[in-house]
Amino acid sequence: MTATTAQARTVLQWFPAGGPRGSWPAEEYAAAQRAQGTKAQVVMDLPTDQFLVVTETTTP
């Protein structure tokens, strides 16, 4: 029998998409989280026009 796992995302922080030109606060936050050992990535949430910094959570 094979066990399956579901992938869920946990939002660590969100940032408005209309930030100042040349500023990447979501990417900077995600990089700081990765430096601390969290597998963080940035995704765009189109309905809310925000960048989300998320990490994947495995649930049994």
C-alpha positions in Angstrom: 0.0 0.0 0.0 1.3 3.5 -0.9 0.9 6.4 1.4 0.1 9.8 -0.1 0.8 13.2 1.3 -1.0 16.5 0.5 1.0 19.6 -0.1 -0.3 22.7 1.6 1.2 26.2 1.6 1.6 28.4 4.6 1.7 32.1 4.0 4.6 33.7 6.0 4.1 37.3 4.8 2.4 39.3 2.1 3.4 42.4 0.3 1.5 44.7 -2.1 2.4 44.4 -5.7 2.7 48.2 -6.3 5.9 48.7 -4.4 8.5 51.4 -5.4 10.4 50.7 -8.6 13.5 48.7 -7.9 12.3 47.5 -4.5 11.7 43.8 -4.0 10.6 43.4 -0.4 8.9 40.0 -0.9 12.1 38.6 -2.5 14.3 40.1 0.3 12.0 38.6 3.0 12.0 35.2 1.3 15.8 35.3 1.0 16.1 36.1 4.7 13.8 33.2 5.5 15.9 30.8 3.3 19.0 32.0 5.1 17.4 30.8 8.4 16.6 27.4 6.9 13.0 27.9 5.8 12.2 26.8 2.2 10.4 30.0 1.3 9.3 31.2 -2.2 7.5 34.1 -3.6 4.2 33.6 -5.5 1.8 36.2 -7.0 -1.8 36.2 -5.8 -3.6 37.7 -8.7 -7.1 38.2 -7.1 -5.6 40.3 -4.3 -2.7 41.8 -6.3 -0.1 40.8 -3.7 3.1 38.9 -3.5 2.9 36.1 -1.0 6.0 34.5 0.7 5.0 30.9 1.2 6.5 27.7 2.5 5.2 24.2 1.7 3.9 22.2 4.5 3.6 18.4 4.1 0.6 16.8 5.8 0.1 13.1 6.1 
